Amino acid sequence: MKILVTGGAGFIGSAVIRHLIREGAAAVVNVDKLTYAATPEALEEAGESPNYAFAKIDICDGPALREVFAAHRPDAVMHLAAESHVDRSIDDAADFIQTNVVGTCRLLETATDYWRALEGPAQSAFRFHHISTDEVFGALGAEGHFTEETPYKPNSPYSASKASSDHFVRAWHQTHGLPVVTSNCSNNYGLYQFPEKLIPLMIINALTEKPLPVYGKGENVRDWLHVEDHARALVAVLTQGRVGETYNVGGDSEMRNIDVVHMICDLVDELSPRAETVEGGGGRRDLVTFVTDRPGHDLRYAVDASKIKRELGWTPQESFASGLRKTVVWYLEHQDWWRGILERRYAGERLGLSKADQKAG
């Protein structure tokens, strides 16, 4: 089986490719634009495999997409290419609309033309797997969970762009018959995550004795999913999911942001104790700093993943405690990687402030 993976140099995409190559499950063609958040280092092992190929392509480039489909003849597409950081979408939504909406449409057009030209079993077996987020459903109150039937109600430019892409995928299936499956996941974490996201930023700041900025009062709740558990889920959806269906993927790990940050502080204290010379002594929890909340910050996400468990037999293997410990250990052992990013691409600055907050600052 040959799978074309878009966004394969990203955080989740690289985990999917590593899983596919490691398990010998498929040959992979990685289509990636290599934006600021791309991590080619995450694919060094995969790059040594004869079953891996890379094409530097913007998914908005229709002719280039047609060329890569014609050259590699994939049996399936896993579409992960996306701009994904909510704070950046607040600052400027244009890139999110271009990649997440226009790029998805270009990919759907190309995949549909390619699929129609296939014959017999190859056409019947072809799949287009669209990978999305639980943020398209909006915010939950104190109770309840997102299911596959939850109405869409996106609250950020990022989630609105992903909701739009979900709708286009559904429309292509209904209108053109393209055999699609869709998955919506909860918040991912794990190795090689770009340090603009909560968990890697908190780990790095704790290690470097910088303030740990927590939005609002830290009471927003997310359901955390280890990226390697997610990679296994995505392969299950692609290979076993029913055409036209959607599957929610969650880690059964609801946590308040402040509790996540405190867990990180305690793990870093345990694994990398502070030098005795640090002023005030004590643990890293004293680095926590509450800052102005993100505009439109959704209070709570929680995913009901019973459908994928029941139909496809997938369950997460990592608890949040075990997965977070592995993640902190990994960032401790790979400081050259994230220090290079901080020096050249992203210095840990606050993103996503409203215009009023920017003026006040």
matplotlib code that plots the C-alpha trace (Angstrom):
import matplotlib.pyplot as plt

x = [0.0, 1.3, 0.0, 0.4, 0.6, 0.2, 1.9, 4.1, 6.9, 4.6, 4.1, 1.3, 2.2, 5.7, 4.4, 2.1, 5.0, 7.3, 4.5, 3.8, 7.5, 8.4, 5.6, 6.2, 2.6, 3.0, 5.2, 4.8, 5.0, 5.4, 4.0, 5.0, 5.5, 8.1, 6.6, 8.1, 6.7, 8.0, 10.5, 12.4, 14.6, 11.6, 11.8, 15.5, 14.9, 12.1, 14.2, 16.6, 13.9, 13.4, 9.7, 9.8, 9.8, 9.5, 8.1, 8.3, 4.9, 2.3, -1.1, -2.5, -0.4, -2.8, -0.3, 2.4, -0.2, -1.2, 2.4, 3.0, -0.1, 0.9, 4.4, 3.7, 0.2, -1.0, -3.6, -4.7, -4.3, -3.9, -4.5, -2.8, -1.3, -2.7, -1.9, -2.8, -1.9, -5.0, -3.0, -1.4, -4.9, -6.0, -3.1, -3.6, -6.2, -5.2, -2.7, -5.2, -7.8, -5.3, -3.9, -6.8, -9.6, -8.2, -5.5, -8.0, -10.1, -7.1, -6.2, -9.8, -10.0, -6.7, -7.6, -11.0, -9.6, -7.0, -9.5, -11.9, -9.1, -8.4, -9.9, -11.5, -10.1, -7.8, -10.7, -12.8, -10.0, -8.9, -9.5, -9.1, -8.6, -9.1, -7.6, -9.3, -9.8, -12.4, -12.2, -14.7, -17.4, -16.8, -16.9, -18.5, -19.8, -18.9, -20.5, -20.9, -18.6, -18.3, -19.7, -19.6, -23.1, -22.3, -23.2, -20.3, -19.8, -16.2, -15.0, -11.6, -10.3, -8.3, -11.3, -13.5, -11.0, -10.9, -14.7, -14.8, -12.4, -14.5, -17.5, -15.7, -14.6, -18.1, -19.4, -16.9, -18.1, -21.8, -21.4, -18.6, -18.6, -15.0, -14.5, -13.6, -13.2, -12.8, -11.4, -11.6, -9.0, -8.4, -5.2, -2.1, 1.3, 4.5, 7.9, 8.9, 6.0, 6.8, 7.4, 4.6, 2.1, 1.3, 3.1, 6.4, 6.5, 5.9, 8.6, 11.2, 10.4, 10.6, 14.0, 15.3, 13.9, 11.5, 8.0, 5.3, 2.4, -1.0, -4.0, -6.7, -7.0, -5.8, -9.3, -9.8, -10.0, -8.6, -8.6, -5.0, -4.0, -0.4, 0.7, 1.8, -1.7, -3.2, -0.9, -2.2, -5.8, -5.3, -4.0, -7.0, -9.5, -7.8, -7.6, -10.8, -13.1, -16.4, -16.6, -18.4, -18.1, -16.4, -14.5, -13.6, -10.2, -9.5, -7.2, -9.6, -7.4, -9.3, -7.1, -7.3, -4.5, -3.2, -3.0, -1.1, 1.4, 1.8, 2.4, 5.1, 6.7, 6.9, 8.3, 11.0, 11.9, 12.2, 14.2, 16.2, 16.5, 17.1, 20.6, 20.9, 21.8, 18.4, 16.9, 14.1, 14.8, 11.6, 10.1, 9.3, 5.6, 6.8, 7.5, 3.7, 2.4, -1.2, -1.6, -4.5, -6.7, -6.8, -9.6, -12.6, -10.8, -13.1, -13.7, -13.7, -13.2, -13.9, -14.1, -16.4, -14.2, -16.5, -17.2, -13.6, -13.1, -16.2, -15.9, -12.2, -10.8, -8.5, -7.8, -5.1, -2.1, -0.7, -2.3, -1.7, 0.8, 2.8, 2.7, 3.7, 6.6, 7.9, 7.5, 9.4, 12.2, 12.3, 12.6, 15.4, 17.3, 16.8, 17.8, 19.8, 16.6, 14.4, 17.2, 17.9, 14.3, 14.3, 17.4, 16.2, 12.4, 10.4, 11.7, 8.7, 6.9, 3.2, 1.0, -2.7, -3.3, -6.3, -5.7, -6.8, -4.4, -1.6, -2.2, -2.4, 0.9]
y = [0.0, 3.5, 6.4, 10.1, 12.0, 15.8, 17.8, 14.8, 17.0, 18.4, 17.2, 14.7, 13.9, 12.9, 10.6, 9.0, 8.5, 7.1, 4.6, 3.5, 3.0, 1.4, -1.1, -1.8, -1.0, 1.1, 3.0, 6.8, 9.9, 12.9, 16.1, 19.1, 22.9, 23.0, 26.0, 27.5, 24.6, 21.7, 19.4, 17.4, 16.0, 14.0, 12.0, 11.2, 7.5, 7.3, 9.0, 6.1, 3.7, 2.8, 3.0, 6.8, 9.6, 13.4, 16.1, 19.8, 21.0, 23.6, 21.9, 25.0, 24.3, 22.2, 21.4, 20.2, 18.0, 16.4, 15.7, 14.0, 11.9, 10.8, 10.0, 8.0, 6.5, 6.4, 4.0, 6.5, 10.0, 11.1, 14.9, 16.5, 19.6, 22.6, 25.8, 24.8, 27.4, 29.3, 32.3, 32.8, 32.6, 35.4, 37.6, 36.8, 34.4, 34.7, 31.8, 29.6, 30.2, 29.7, 26.4, 24.9, 25.8, 26.6, 23.9, 21.3, 22.1, 21.8, 18.5, 17.2, 18.3, 16.5, 13.4, 13.1, 13.4, 10.8, 8.4, 8.6, 7.5, 4.4, 1.1, -1.9, -2.9, 0.1, 2.6, 0.6, 0.5, 4.2, 6.3, 10.0, 10.5, 14.0, 14.7, 17.5, 18.8, 18.7, 22.5, 22.7, 21.8, 25.0, 24.9, 22.6, 23.6, 21.7, 18.5, 16.5, 15.3, 16.0, 13.1, 12.6, 14.2, 17.4, 20.5, 22.6, 25.9, 27.1, 30.0, 30.9, 31.7, 28.4, 26.2, 28.0, 27.2, 23.5, 23.4, 24.7, 22.1, 19.3, 20.5, 20.6, 17.0, 15.9, 17.8, 16.1, 12.7, 13.6, 15.4, 13.5, 10.2, 10.5, 7.7, 9.7, 9.2, 12.0, 12.1, 14.8, 14.7, 16.2, 18.1, 16.2, 16.3, 14.4, 14.4, 17.0, 19.3, 22.9, 24.9, 27.5, 25.0, 24.7, 21.6, 22.0, 25.8, 25.1, 22.3, 24.5, 27.6, 25.5, 24.1, 27.6, 29.3, 31.6, 32.6, 30.0, 32.1, 30.7, 32.2, 33.6, 31.5, 28.3, 26.7, 25.9, 22.1, 20.0, 16.3, 15.3, 12.6, 11.3, 11.8, 8.2, 7.0, 9.3, 8.0, 4.5, 5.7, 7.5, 4.3, 2.4, 5.0, 4.9, 1.1, 0.1, 3.1, 3.1, 5.4, 8.6, 8.3, 10.5, 9.2, 11.2, 10.4, 11.4, 10.4, 10.1, 12.6, 15.8, 18.3, 21.9, 23.9, 24.9, 21.3, 20.4, 23.2, 22.1, 18.5, 19.7, 21.8, 18.8, 16.5, 19.0, 19.5, 15.7, 15.0, 18.2, 19.7, 23.4, 24.5, 25.6, 29.1, 29.8, 32.6, 31.6, 27.9, 25.8, 24.2, 25.5, 26.2, 29.6, 30.4, 30.3, 33.7, 34.3, 36.5, 38.1, 35.3, 34.4, 36.2, 33.8, 31.1, 28.0, 26.8, 23.0, 20.3, 16.6, 13.9, 10.8, 8.3, 5.3, 4.9, 4.4, 2.1, 0.1, -0.2, -0.2, -1.6, 1.3, 2.5, 4.9, 3.1, 6.1, 7.7, 11.4, 10.8, 8.2, 10.2, 13.5, 11.9, 10.4, 13.9, 15.7, 13.2, 13.6, 17.4, 17.0, 14.7, 16.7, 20.2, 20.9, 20.5, 23.0, 25.4, 25.7, 26.6, 29.2, 30.8, 30.8, 30.5, 31.2, 32.7, 31.8, 35.2, 35.7, 35.4, 36.0, 39.1, 41.1, 44.5, 46.3, 44.2, 44.9, 48.7, 48.4, 46.5]
z = [0.0, -0.9, 1.1, 0.2, 3.5, 3.4, 6.2, 7.0, 8.3, 11.0, 14.5, 14.0, 10.3, 11.2, 14.0, 11.4, 9.0, 11.6, 12.7, 9.1, 8.2, 11.5, 11.3, 7.6, 7.0, 3.9, 1.5, 2.2, 0.0, 2.2, 0.6, 2.7, 2.2, 5.0, 6.9, 10.1, 12.2, 10.0, 11.7, 9.1, 12.0, 13.1, 9.9, 9.8, 10.5, 8.0, 5.4, 5.5, 4.3, 0.7, 1.4, 2.0, -0.5, 0.0, -2.3, -1.2, -2.4, -1.3, -1.4, -2.9, -6.0, -8.2, -11.0, -8.5, -6.8, -10.1, -10.8, -7.5, -7.8, -11.3, -10.3, -7.2, -7.8, -4.2, -2.9, -0.2, 1.0, 4.6, 4.7, 7.7, 6.2, 8.1, 9.9, 13.4, 16.1, 17.4, 18.6, 15.2, 13.6, 15.9, 14.7, 11.0, 9.6, 5.9, 6.0, 7.7, 5.1, 2.3, 3.5, 5.5, 3.1, -0.3, 0.0, 1.0, -2.0, -4.3, -2.8, -3.1, -6.8, -7.5, -5.6, -7.2, -10.7, -9.9, -8.2, -11.2, -13.5, -11.5, -12.5, -10.8, -7.3, -7.2, -7.5, -5.0, -2.4, -2.7, 0.4, 1.3, 5.0, 6.3, 9.7, 11.7, 15.3, 18.1, 18.1, 15.2, 17.8, 19.9, 23.7, 26.2, 29.6, 32.8, 31.6, 28.4, 25.6, 21.8, 19.7, 16.0, 15.9, 17.8, 15.8, 14.5, 16.3, 15.8, 17.9, 16.5, 13.0, 13.2, 14.1, 11.6, 8.8, 9.9, 10.1, 6.6, 5.4, 7.1, 5.2, 1.9, 2.4, 3.2, 0.2, -2.1, -0.9, -1.3, -4.6, -6.3, -4.5, -3.4, -0.7, 2.3, 6.1, 8.6, 12.1, 14.8, 17.5, 20.9, 21.9, 21.0, 22.9, 22.6, 21.0, 18.3, 19.1, 18.0, 21.2, 20.6, 22.0, 25.7, 26.9, 25.1, 25.9, 29.6, 29.7, 27.9, 30.1, 33.2, 32.1, 31.3, 34.4, 32.4, 33.5, 32.7, 31.2, 31.9, 30.2, 32.5, 35.7, 34.0, 34.4, 30.7, 30.2, 27.4, 26.6, 26.0, 23.5, 23.1, 19.5, 19.1, 20.2, 17.7, 14.9, 15.6, 15.6, 12.2, 10.6, 12.0, 10.6, 7.2, 6.9, 8.7, 8.9, 7.0, 3.9, 4.6, 8.4, 11.0, 14.1, 17.2, 18.7, 22.4, 25.1, 28.0, 29.8, 30.7, 32.6, 33.6, 32.0, 35.4, 36.6, 33.4, 34.1, 37.7, 36.6, 34.2, 37.0, 39.3, 36.6, 35.7, 39.3, 39.7, 36.5, 36.4, 39.9, 40.3, 41.1, 44.7, 43.5, 42.0, 44.0, 46.4, 46.1, 45.9, 42.9, 39.4, 40.4, 41.5, 37.8, 37.0, 35.8, 35.0, 31.9, 29.9, 28.6, 24.9, 23.0, 22.6, 24.7, 24.7, 28.2, 27.8, 25.3, 26.0, 23.4, 23.4, 21.5, 22.0, 18.3, 17.3, 20.2, 19.5, 15.7, 15.1, 18.3, 19.1, 22.6, 23.9, 25.4, 27.3, 30.3, 30.6, 33.5, 31.6, 28.3, 30.0, 31.8, 28.5, 26.9, 29.6, 29.4, 25.6, 25.8, 28.4, 26.1, 22.9, 24.0, 20.9, 18.8, 20.7, 21.5, 17.8, 17.2, 19.9, 18.4, 14.8, 14.4, 17.6, 20.8, 23.0, 22.6, 23.3, 20.2, 19.7, 21.7, 20.7, 19.1, 22.3, 24.4, 22.0, 22.4, 26.1, 26.2]

ax = plt.figure().add_subplot(projection="3d")
ax.plot(x, y, z, "-o")
ax.set_aspect("equal")
plt.show()
